[in-house]
């Protein structure tokens, strides 16, 4: 019979698990080593195993009818095992206070970004920090998680103050709005259960530092920081539009776990190892069949629906909802900050998909620990789960619906020269638009039936008409595909529906 979680707190976690935790943000390739912690799940209550069993089944059944059933089934099983491994690490730690070694790995990561940016000759104040293998969003989450650990774990002020300043600066200068929103939501929720002078003082100091930094950045016109005040979606609208087409192309099964990136990649984007700066490197041969697994939908509901269909999404919602209910019952501040904050960040990024630089691992470590408390979940906590999940999925449901034509400005395509038969993948089209004066984005998508973005360009309308736009591109090497020419506002929005669209069929680009 599993021991109560309180009885396990006195046990010391394995040394290797503590070292793994400190190393994770610096070298996240160690993430799969969490599988060695699977044995610690024997302390789970039966209810937790029922929840995980339903989740595993909800991932496997769609995989069996996916376009590549064997690969999809193996990848779904791999993802489930990774989740269980992270949960096993959480059980091995026994207590969220033992997540503290993660602070040092996050601090080293932040300092690497500072050093790397300096050595590349970039302006440390005016430009967003660079890192050899972290995106700016990941660096923003370094700052966010670091602040949570500083606020909600113990320690002396002699190291908490400088580290807090380092993490606040990393969050601020990353210019990442999702991590900033996650930091605010997670901290507010955590403070609602731990409202003592020390924690409140630290939170107010961090808030003052961030607010002061924003004010100073505005005075100095520092775009890297002031972009935090922008509501522009950084090109996510085109990714969401393509993801919607993937969902509609495989509405029951999805395309398979980790396979959405391949479905979203254009013909000239084979599997590549991600690079923050410089030319990306081709994937090793064993990884190439997955396409680009790190190319995501930038929304965890979209991601799950596109990869595993409605049943897979239901399984994830049941699992996440159960974790949320258990976390609300436990009233542990750090767990509340991590779970609610990272779920908030998942509206614009996929922060719960393992493996990741560290944040998805942290989410599922906390989840594993909270599932051990499942028998003590209160009804009031359960009642808060459904509205939360609805709030997370509502934007996705809205984006899946077509926009009323009355919302479109009067922009018309006045000229289009686009061959309908070609002898190879090279293709050039010419287009001209008429409409209100302004700057717009034009994109071309290939749909067969799911769509991928082939090219994007800016276009300006003056005196009611644009210049003739020349768009060279590479088609997909298939015999028949539908091309879509779409017009979007100049700045990315949170609505993937175009202002105007024209489509036609092209034949002969491939076998």
C-alpha distance (Angstrom), angle and dihedral (degrees) to the residues before:
residue distance angle dihedral
X1 . . .
X2 3.85 . .
X3 3.76 116.2 .
X4 3.81 119.1 -118.7
X5 3.79 111.6 -95.6
X6 3.82 90.7 -117.8
X7 3.80 89.9 60.1
X8 3.78 90.9 53.6
X9 3.82 95.2 54.9
X10 3.79 91.5 80.6
X11 3.80 91.6 58.7
X12 3.78 116.4 95.3
X13 3.81 114.5 -123.1
X14 3.82 118.2 -120.5
X15 3.80 113.2 -83.8
X16 3.79 91.1 -127.5
X17 3.81 91.3 56.7
X18 3.81 91.0 53.8
X19 3.80 91.6 48.7
X20 3.80 90.5 46.1
X21 3.78 89.9 53.5
X22 3.82 93.4 51.5
X23 3.81 91.9 46.4
X24 3.81 97.5 44.9
X25 3.86 100.2 86.9
X26 3.81 92.4 43.8
X27 3.82 96.7 47.3
X28 3.78 108.2 14.0
X29 3.81 91.9 178.2
X30 3.82 84.3 87.7
X31 3.82 89.5 69.6
X32 3.86 95.9 101.5
X33 3.82 90.2 56.6
X34 3.81 84.9 81.0
X35 3.81 86.1 83.3
X36 3.80 87.2 80.5
X37 3.82 86.9 69.3
X38 3.80 95.2 61.6
X39 3.79 90.7 103.7
X40 3.80 90.9 66.2
X41 3.81 89.7 68.0
X42 3.80 89.3 76.8
X43 3.82 84.8 87.7
X44 3.81 90.7 63.6
X45 3.82 119.0 111.4
X46 3.78 118.4 -116.3
X47 3.81 92.3 -107.4
X48 3.82 90.6 62.4
X49 3.79 90.4 53.7
X50 3.81 91.0 51.4
X51 3.80 90.4 53.9
X52 3.81 92.8 47.9
X53 3.80 90.5 44.9
X54 3.80 90.9 55.9
X55 3.80 90.4 47.1
X56 3.82 92.3 50.9
X57 3.81 91.6 48.1
X58 3.81 91.6 48.3
X59 3.81 89.5 56.2
X60 3.81 96.9 44.3
X61 3.82 100.0 47.7
X62 3.85 95.2 58.2
X63 3.81 89.6 43.4
X64 3.82 90.3 60.5
X65 3.82 91.0 62.9
X66 3.83 97.5 35.3
X67 3.84 119.9 118.0
X68 3.85 89.3 -98.2
X69 3.83 102.0 29.3
X70 3.81 99.7 176.8
X71 3.81 94.7 48.2
X72 3.81 92.1 41.8
X73 3.80 91.5 50.1
X74 3.81 93.2 49.7
X75 3.80 92.2 47.3
X76 3.81 92.7 47.4
X77 3.81 89.2 52.1
X78 3.82 90.2 48.1
X79 3.80 91.6 52.4
X80 3.81 91.9 48.6
X81 3.81 90.9 49.7
X82 3.80 91.0 49.8
X83 3.80 90.3 52.0
X84 3.79 90.5 50.2
X85 3.81 90.5 48.4
X86 3.82 91.6 53.8
X87 3.79 90.1 46.9
X88 3.80 88.4 50.7
X89 3.82 89.3 55.2
X90 3.80 88.5 52.8
X91 3.79 90.4 52.4
X92 3.82 90.7 46.6
X93 3.82 89.9 55.2
X94 3.84 91.3 48.2
X95 3.81 92.8 -164.6
X96 3.81 136.0 46.9
X97 3.81 89.1 -130.9
X98 3.81 86.2 71.1
X99 3.80 89.9 64.5
X100 3.80 87.0 81.8
X101 3.87 95.5 103.5
X102 3.80 86.5 68.3
X103 3.83 86.9 71.7
X104 3.78 92.1 69.5
X105 3.78 94.0 50.0
X106 3.81 90.0 49.2
X107 3.82 91.1 48.8
X108 3.82 91.6 51.5
X109 3.81 89.7 48.8
X110 3.81 91.6 51.6
X111 3.81 91.4 48.3
X112 3.82 90.7 48.8
X113 3.82 87.9 55.6
X114 3.81 91.0 51.1
X115 3.80 92.6 48.2
X116 3.81 94.4 43.3
X117 3.80 92.3 49.8
X118 3.82 91.1 48.1
X119 3.81 94.2 48.0
X120 3.80 91.3 51.1
X121 3.80 88.7 56.9
X122 3.81 94.5 -116.3
X123 3.80 122.3 148.3
X124 3.82 105.6 -99.6
X125 3.81 91.1 -156.6
X126 3.79 105.2 40.0
X127 3.81 101.5 36.1
X128 3.78 131.2 59.4
X129 3.83 111.1 -101.8
X130 3.79 118.9 -97.3
X131 3.77 128.8 -143.1
X132 3.81 129.9 -173.2
X133 3.82 93.6 -121.3
X134 3.82 108.8 4.7
X135 3.79 125.1 87.0
X136 3.80 119.3 -135.6
X137 3.82 89.1 -106.7
X138 3.81 89.8 55.3
X139 3.80 89.4 49.4
X140 3.80 88.7 51.9
X141 3.80 88.6 54.5
X142 3.82 89.1 49.3
X143 3.80 87.0 60.7
X144 3.80 93.6 43.3
X145 3.81 97.3 49.3
X146 3.80 91.1 40.9
X147 3.81 90.6 55.8
X148 3.81 91.4 49.2
X149 3.79 91.3 52.0
X150 3.81 91.5 47.8
X151 3.81 91.6 49.3
X152 3.79 101.3 41.6
X153 3.80 105.3 34.0
X154 3.77 126.1 66.1
X155 3.77 128.3 -106.8
X156 3.77 144.4 117.7
X157 3.78 122.4 -63.5
X158 3.79 90.3 -128.4
X159 3.81 89.6 77.3
X160 3.79 101.1 20.3
X161 3.82 94.2 62.8
X162 3.84 98.3 52.9
X163 3.79 92.2 40.1
X164 3.80 90.4 48.3
X165 3.82 89.8 52.8
X166 3.83 90.1 48.3
X167 3.80 92.7 51.3
X168 3.81 94.2 43.8
X169 3.80 89.6 51.0
X170 3.80 91.6 47.8
X171 3.80 90.9 52.1
X172 3.79 93.0 45.2
X173 3.81 98.6 47.0
X174 3.81 93.9 41.7
X175 3.80 85.7 72.6
X176 3.83 89.0 -148.0
X177 3.78 113.1 149.9
X178 3.80 97.8 -169.9
X179 3.82 93.4 58.6
X180 3.82 90.4 44.7
X181 3.81 91.0 53.6
X182 3.81 89.3 45.7
X183 3.81 90.1 51.9
X184 3.80 92.1 51.2
X185 3.82 96.6 45.3
X186 3.81 95.4 42.5
X187 3.79 93.3 46.9
X188 3.80 94.7 47.5
X189 3.82 92.2 49.0
X190 3.82 91.9 46.8
X191 3.81 92.6 48.0
X192 3.80 89.3 53.8
X193 3.82 88.0 71.2
X194 3.82 99.8 31.9
X195 3.76 108.2 44.5
X196 3.80 102.3 158.6
X197 3.79 126.1 137.8
X198 3.79 96.1 -108.4
X199 3.80 96.8 50.9
X200 3.79 93.2 39.5
X201 3.79 90.2 50.3
X202 3.79 91.6 51.8
X203 3.80 91.9 47.8
X204 3.80 91.8 49.3
X205 3.81 90.5 48.5
X206 3.82 91.2 51.1
X207 3.81 90.9 46.6
X208 3.81 91.1 49.1
X209 3.81 90.6 49.3
X210 3.81 92.1 50.4
X211 3.81 93.7 44.1
X212 3.81 91.8 46.1
X213 3.78 90.2 48.6
X214 3.81 91.5 51.3
X215 3.81 91.4 49.6
X216 3.80 92.2 48.0
X217 3.81 91.2 46.7
X218 3.79 90.6 53.3
X219 3.79 90.8 51.2
X220 3.81 91.1 49.4
X221 3.83 93.6 40.5
X222 3.80 92.8 -124.2
X223 3.79 104.5 174.3
X224 3.81 93.4 -168.0
X225 3.81 89.5 65.9
X226 3.80 104.0 27.8
X227 3.82 90.0 58.6
X228 3.81 84.1 76.8
X229 3.81 86.0 76.4
X230 3.81 92.6 52.9
X231 3.81 124.1 98.2
X232 3.81 93.7 -155.4
X233 3.83 112.6 128.6
X234 3.84 98.4 -142.2
X235 3.80 96.0 -123.8
X236 3.79 95.1 -47.8
X237 3.81 91.1 125.6
X238 3.83 90.9 70.7
X239 3.81 91.5 47.2
X240 3.82 91.0 49.0
X241 3.81 90.6 49.1
X242 3.81 91.5 53.0
X243 3.82 90.8 44.9
X244 3.82 89.9 53.9
X245 3.81 88.4 55.6
X246 3.84 90.3 50.4
X247 3.81 90.1 51.2
X248 3.80 91.2 50.6
X249 3.82 92.1 46.8
X250 3.84 92.5 56.3
X251 3.82 104.0 21.6
X252 3.82 96.9 161.9
X253 3.80 107.9 35.3
X254 3.79 105.6 19.4
X255 3.79 119.1 -143.7
X256 3.82 96.1 -76.3
X257 3.79 136.7 -89.7
X258 3.83 113.3 -56.9
X259 3.84 90.5 4.0
X260 3.81 99.4 97.6
X261 3.81 91.1 86.8
X262 3.79 90.4 61.5
X263 3.81 90.7 49.6
X264 3.82 90.7 51.8
X265 3.83 96.4 46.8
X266 3.79 121.7 101.3
X267 3.85 121.4 -129.7
X268 3.82 92.8 -96.6
X269 3.83 91.9 52.6
X270 3.82 107.8 77.2
X271 3.77 119.7 167.6
X272 3.80 107.3 -49.9
X273 3.77 134.2 174.8
X274 3.79 108.4 -116.3
X275 3.79 117.1 -106.0
X276 3.80 125.3 -173.1
X277 3.79 92.1 -156.3
X278 3.78 131.4 10.9
X279 3.79 130.6 20.6
X280 3.81 116.5 -29.2
X281 3.78 117.3 -120.4
X282 3.84 124.2 -125.7
X283 3.78 116.8 -103.7
X284 3.80 120.4 -104.5
X285 3.79 113.4 -98.4
X286 3.81 94.8 -103.3
X287 3.84 91.3 56.7
X288 3.81 98.7 40.8
X289 3.86 96.1 87.3
X290 3.83 89.6 65.6
X291 3.80 92.0 62.6
X292 3.81 107.4 -153.6
X293 3.83 105.5 -20.0
X294 3.84 92.0 174.0
X295 3.82 91.3 60.1
X296 3.79 100.3 97.0
X297 3.80 140.1 -179.3
X298 3.84 91.5 -112.7
X299 3.81 89.5 -128.5
X300 3.79 123.2 75.7
X301 3.82 94.7 -144.3
X302 3.81 91.6 51.2
X303 3.80 90.2 45.0
X304 3.79 95.1 52.4
X305 3.80 94.7 42.1
X306 3.82 92.2 50.2
X307 3.81 93.5 46.8
X308 3.81 104.0 38.7
X309 3.81 107.0 12.4
X310 3.83 127.4 -131.7
X311 3.83 94.8 -42.5
X312 3.80 92.3 52.4
X313 3.79 90.5 48.0
X314 3.82 90.2 50.4
X315 3.81 90.2 51.4
X316 3.79 91.5 51.3
X317 3.81 92.0 47.2
X318 3.81 91.5 50.4
X319 3.80 90.6 50.5
X320 3.82 95.4 44.2
X321 3.81 91.6 42.8
X322 3.79 91.1 52.3
X323 3.80 91.0 49.0
X324 3.80 90.4 49.0
X325 3.82 92.6 50.0
X326 3.81 91.6 49.0
X327 3.82 91.1 47.4
X328 3.80 92.6 50.5
X329 3.81 89.0 50.3
X330 3.80 93.7 49.6
X331 3.83 92.5 51.8
X332 3.79 89.3 -154.4
X333 3.85 105.7 159.1
X334 3.81 98.0 -146.7
X335 3.81 92.4 46.7
X336 3.79 90.6 49.2
X337 3.79 92.0 49.4
X338 3.82 93.2 49.0
X339 3.81 97.4 44.2
X340 3.81 99.1 42.0
X341 3.80 94.9 36.2
X342 3.80 97.2 49.4
X343 3.80 91.5 43.9
X344 3.80 87.7 54.2
X345 3.81 90.7 50.5
X346 3.81 89.0 51.1
X347 3.81 89.6 72.5
X348 3.82 89.3 78.3
X349 3.82 101.4 17.3
X350 3.79 137.1 29.9
X351 3.80 100.4 -109.4
X352 3.82 98.0 158.4
X353 3.81 98.8 54.1
X354 3.82 113.9 107.3
X355 2.94 134.6 -111.2
X356 3.81 98.8 43.2
X357 3.82 136.7 145.3
X358 3.84 88.6 -83.0
X359 3.79 111.2 -64.9
X360 3.83 100.1 86.3
X361 3.80 88.4 47.1
X362 3.80 89.3 53.1
X363 3.81 91.7 49.6
X364 3.80 93.2 53.5
X365 3.81 93.6 42.1
X366 3.78 88.1 58.0
X367 3.81 89.8 42.3
X368 3.81 92.0 55.4
X369 3.78 91.4 51.3
X370 3.80 92.6 47.9
X371 3.82 93.9 48.1
X372 3.80 87.2 61.4
X373 3.83 86.1 66.9
X374 3.80 93.1 52.6
X375 3.83 96.7 116.2
X376 3.82 89.5 59.4
X377 3.84 95.9 52.8
X378 3.80 112.0 134.7
X379 3.80 124.0 -135.9
X380 3.80 90.9 -124.7
X381 3.81 89.6 59.7
X382 3.81 91.3 49.7
X383 3.81 90.5 51.9
X384 3.82 90.1 59.1
X385 3.80 94.0 54.1
X386 3.83 101.0 71.3
X387 3.83 95.9 53.0
X388 3.81 89.1 47.6
X389 3.80 93.7 51.9
X390 3.81 90.7 45.2
X391 3.79 89.7 52.5
X392 3.81 90.0 51.3
X393 3.81 94.2 48.2
X394 3.83 99.6 37.9
X395 3.84 95.0 83.5
X396 3.80 89.0 52.5
X397 3.80 92.7 50.2
X398 3.80 90.5 49.6
X399 3.80 92.6 49.9
X400 3.81 91.4 51.2
X401 3.81 90.5 62.2
X402 3.82 122.2 81.5
X403 3.79 117.2 -107.8
X404 3.82 119.3 -114.2
X405 3.79 109.4 -101.8
X406 3.81 89.7 -130.4
X407 3.82 88.6 71.1
X408 3.81 91.8 62.6
X409 3.81 118.5 94.8
X410 3.82 115.2 -126.2
X411 3.84 97.0 -89.6
X412 3.81 115.6 150.1
X413 3.80 134.5 -173.6
X414 3.81 105.4 -125.0
X415 3.81 100.5 174.6
X416 3.80 133.9 23.3
X417 3.80 128.2 171.2
X418 3.81 106.5 -177.8
X419 3.84 123.2 148.3
X420 3.79 115.5 -129.3
X421 3.82 94.6 -159.1
X422 3.81 125.8 43.7
X423 3.79 138.5 173.8
X424 3.81 97.1 -138.2
X425 3.81 144.7 -0.6
X426 3.84 96.1 -77.5
X427 3.79 109.4 101.5
X428 3.81 137.8 169.0
X429 3.77 127.8 -171.4
X430 3.80 132.2 -174.7
X431 3.79 123.3 -150.1
X432 3.80 140.2 172.7
X433 3.81 129.3 -167.3
X434 3.79 136.8 -159.5
X435 3.80 123.5 -155.8
X436 3.80 146.8 91.4
X437 3.79 116.8 -16.0
X438 3.80 113.9 -93.8
X439 3.79 147.6 85.2
X440 3.80 120.3 -68.4
X441 3.80 139.7 176.2
X442 3.79 120.7 -120.6
X443 3.81 120.6 -161.1
X444 3.78 134.2 -179.4
X445 3.81 120.0 -149.1
X446 3.80 131.6 -170.6
X447 3.82 113.8 -144.2
X448 3.81 124.6 -168.2
X449 3.03 86.0 166.4
X450 3.85 99.0 -58.4
X451 3.80 112.9 55.3
X452 3.80 131.2 -126.0
X453 3.79 125.8 -172.0
X454 3.81 111.5 -112.6
X455 3.81 101.8 178.5
X456 3.80 141.3 -11.1
X457 3.80 129.4 -161.0
X458 3.78 140.0 168.9
X459 3.78 120.1 -110.2
X460 3.81 129.7 -170.6
X461 3.78 126.8 -153.1
X462 3.81 116.8 -153.0
X463 3.79 127.1 169.5
X464 3.82 88.3 10.4
X465 3.83 93.8 -62.0
X466 3.80 137.4 74.5
X467 3.78 128.9 -137.6
X468 3.79 116.2 -99.6
X469 3.81 105.9 -81.0
X470 3.82 118.9 -141.2
X471 3.81 114.8 -154.4
X472 3.85 118.1 -176.8
X473 3.82 114.2 -171.4
X474 3.79 146.5 154.0
X475 3.80 117.9 -108.4
X476 3.76 125.6 -144.4
X477 3.79 111.2 -93.4
X478 3.80 96.4 -112.8
X479 3.80 130.8 114.6
X480 3.81 96.6 -118.6
X481 3.80 131.7 22.1
X482 3.77 138.0 155.9
X483 3.80 115.7 -123.5
X484 3.79 118.7 -152.7
X485 3.79 123.1 -161.7
X486 3.82 108.4 -158.8
X487 3.78 133.3 -173.7
X488 3.83 120.8 -149.3
X489 3.82 135.5 173.2
X490 3.81 115.4 -85.8
X491 3.81 92.0 -108.7
X492 3.79 120.4 54.2
X493 3.79 113.1 -107.5
X494 3.79 133.5 -168.3
X495 3.81 91.1 -105.1
X496 3.83 114.2 83.6
X497 3.80 93.7 -166.2
X498 3.84 112.1 110.1
X499 3.78 126.5 -124.2
X500 3.81 89.6 -129.8
X501 3.79 136.7 -2.6
X502 3.81 140.4 -167.0
X503 3.80 125.1 -173.3
X504 3.82 136.2 -172.1
X505 3.82 139.5 165.0
X506 3.81 122.9 -103.6
X507 3.82 123.1 -166.3
X508 3.79 134.0 -171.0
X509 3.82 104.1 39.2
X510 3.79 93.4 120.8
X511 3.81 146.7 -11.8
